Amino acid sequence: MKPWITKVIKLTIRKRNRLFKWNNSEKYKLYRYMIPTSTRVNKKSYYHSFSARLSQTRERRGKALVSSLGVKGEIVNQLIQ
């Protein structure tokens, strides 16, 4: 699971799915638009805090952090600097 998907988002997804099952289209539409917005905000916040941690670590530790995201090659060096 992605680190920016919180318990609250998971519960909201479950609620949205139940609303769809129960044919409650008014509330379903509300939840349908709410989930991507909150996910986008959480993802942005996650990467912001990640880059802050990255700038405070040493180069070797920074490379390990970036590699944990699945980034490889020359991009790792660019992100650390």
KOLDO-973994 format. One record per residue (C-alpha): residue in three letters; chain; x, y, z. Coordinates in pm, whole numbers, plus 32768, in hexadecimal, padded with zeros to 4 digits. Example, Ala and Ser with C-alpha at 12.3 -4.5 7.8 and 13.67 -1.06 7.14 Angstrom:
BEGIN
<pt type="ALA" mol="A" x="84CE" y="7E3E" z="830C"/>
<pt type="SER" mol="A" x="8557" y="7F96" z="82CA"/>
This chain:
BEGIN
<pt type="MET" mol="A" x="8000" y="8000" z="8000"/>
<pt type="LYS" mol="A" x="8076" y="815D" z="7FB9"/>
<pt type="PRO" mol="A" x="80F2" y="8217" z="80EF"/>
<pt type="TRP" mol="A" x="800E" y="8342" z="80B2"/>
<pt type="ILE" mol="A" x="7ED3" y="826B" z="80BA"/>
<pt type="THR" mol="A" x="7E66" y="8298" z="8224"/>
<pt type="LYS" mol="A" x="7D67" y="81D9" z="82F1"/>
<pt type="VAL" mol="A" x="7C73" y="82F6" z="82BF"/>
<pt type="ILE" mol="A" x="7C8F" y="82DB" z="8145"/>
<pt type="LYS" mol="A" x="7C61" y="8162" z="8156"/>
<pt type="LEU" mol="A" x="7B26" y="818D" z="8228"/>
<pt type="THR" mol="A" x="7AA7" y="8295" z="8138"/>
<pt type="ILE" mol="A" x="7ADD" y="81A8" z="8011"/>
<pt type="ARG" mol="A" x="7A19" y="8098" z="80C5"/>
<pt type="LYS" mol="A" x="78FE" y="818B" z="810C"/>
<pt type="ARG" mol="A" x="78FB" y="81FC" z="7FA0"/>
<pt type="ASN" mol="A" x="78E6" y="8092" z="7F2B"/>
<pt type="ARG" mol="A" x="77C6" y="804C" z="8017"/>
<pt type="LEU" mol="A" x="770D" y="8180" z="7F9E"/>
<pt type="PHE" mol="A" x="7733" y="8105" z="7E3B"/>
<pt type="LYS" mol="A" x="76AE" y="7FB0" z="7EA0"/>
<pt type="TRP" mol="A" x="7582" y="804E" z="7F4B"/>
<pt type="ASN" mol="A" x="7535" y="8130" z="7E1F"/>
<pt type="ASN" mol="A" x="755F" y="826F" z="7EE5"/>
<pt type="SER" mol="A" x="75D9" y="833E" z="7DBF"/>
<pt type="GLU" mol="A" x="75D2" y="8491" z="7E6E"/>
<pt type="LYS" mol="A" x="76C7" y="8432" z="7F81"/>
<pt type="TYR" mol="A" x="778B" y="834C" z="7E99"/>
<pt type="LYS" mol="A" x="77DF" y="8471" z="7DB5"/>
<pt type="LEU" mol="A" x="7852" y="853C" z="7EDF"/>
<pt type="TYR" mol="A" x="793D" y="8429" z="7F53"/>
<pt type="ARG" mol="A" x="79AF" y="83E1" z="7DF0"/>
<pt type="TYR" mol="A" x="7A3C" y="8540" z="7DD2"/>
<pt type="MET" mol="A" x="7AB9" y="8555" z="7F38"/>
<pt type="ILE" mol="A" x="7BA2" y="8426" z="7F2A"/>
<pt type="PRO" mol="A" x="7C8A" y="8496" z="7E0E"/>
<pt type="THR" mol="A" x="7CA4" y="85F1" z="7EA5"/>
<pt type="SER" mol="A" x="7D0C" y="8572" z="7FFC"/>
<pt type="THR" mol="A" x="7DF8" y="8474" z="7F5D"/>
<pt type="ARG" mol="A" x="7E9C" y="8585" z="7E90"/>
<pt type="VAL" mol="A" x="7ECB" y="8661" z="7FC3"/>
<pt type="ASN" mol="A" x="7F5D" y="8540" z="808F"/>
<pt type="LYS" mol="A" x="8047" y="84DC" z="7F75"/>
<pt type="LYS" mol="A" x="80C9" y="863E" z="7F50"/>
<pt type="SER" mol="A" x="80FD" y="8657" z="80C8"/>
<pt type="TYR" mol="A" x="81B0" y="8506" z="80CE"/>
<pt type="TYR" mol="A" x="82A7" y="8569" z="7FBE"/>
<pt type="HIS" mol="A" x="82DE" y="86BC" z="805C"/>
<pt type="SER" mol="A" x="833D" y="861E" z="81A9"/>
<pt type="PHE" mol="A" x="840B" y="8518" z="80EF"/>
<pt type="SER" mol="A" x="84D6" y="8622" z="803B"/>
<pt type="ALA" mol="A" x="8508" y="86D9" z="8186"/>
<pt type="ARG" mol="A" x="858F" y="859A" z="8223"/>
<pt type="LEU" mol="A" x="8667" y="855E" z="80F2"/>
<pt type="SER" mol="A" x="8708" y="86B5" z="8107"/>
<pt type="GLN" mol="A" x="8766" y="8678" z="8274"/>
<pt type="THR" mol="A" x="8809" y="8526" z="8241"/>
<pt type="ARG" mol="A" x="8964" y="84D0" z="81CD"/>
<pt type="GLU" mol="A" x="899C" y="8471" z="8063"/>
<pt type="ARG" mol="A" x="89B5" y="82FC" z="809C"/>
<pt type="ARG" mol="A" x="8877" y="82F1" z="816D"/>
<pt type="GLY" mol="A" x="87CD" y="83D3" z="806F"/>
<pt type="LYS" mol="A" x="881B" y="82E1" z="7F57"/>
<pt type="ALA" mol="A" x="877D" y="81C8" z="801F"/>
<pt type="LEU" mol="A" x="8644" y="8296" z="805B"/>
<pt type="VAL" mol="A" x="861E" y="82EF" z="7EEC"/>
<pt type="SER" mol="A" x="8662" y="8188" z="7E85"/>
<pt type="SER" mol="A" x="854B" y="8116" z="7F6D"/>
<pt type="LEU" mol="A" x="845D" y="81D8" z="7E8B"/>
<pt type="GLY" mol="A" x="84D3" y="810D" z="7D62"/>
<pt type="VAL" mol="A" x="859E" y="8222" z="7CBF"/>
<pt type="LYS" mol="A" x="86DE" y="81AC" z="7C18"/>
<pt type="GLY" mol="A" x="8805" y="8232" z="7B56"/>
<pt type="GLU" mol="A" x="8873" y="8399" z="7B28"/>
<pt type="ILE" mol="A" x="8727" y="841C" z="7BAE"/>
<pt type="VAL" mol="A" x="8790" y="83AF" z="7D0D"/>
<pt type="ASN" mol="A" x="88BC" y="849A" z="7D06"/>
<pt type="GLN" mol="A" x="87E6" y="85B6" z="7C80"/>
<pt type="LEU" mol="A" x="86E5" y="858D" z="7D95"/>
<pt type="ILE" mol="A" x="87EA" y="858A" z="7EA7"/>
<pt type="GLN" mol="A" x="8899" y="86C9" z="7E38"/>
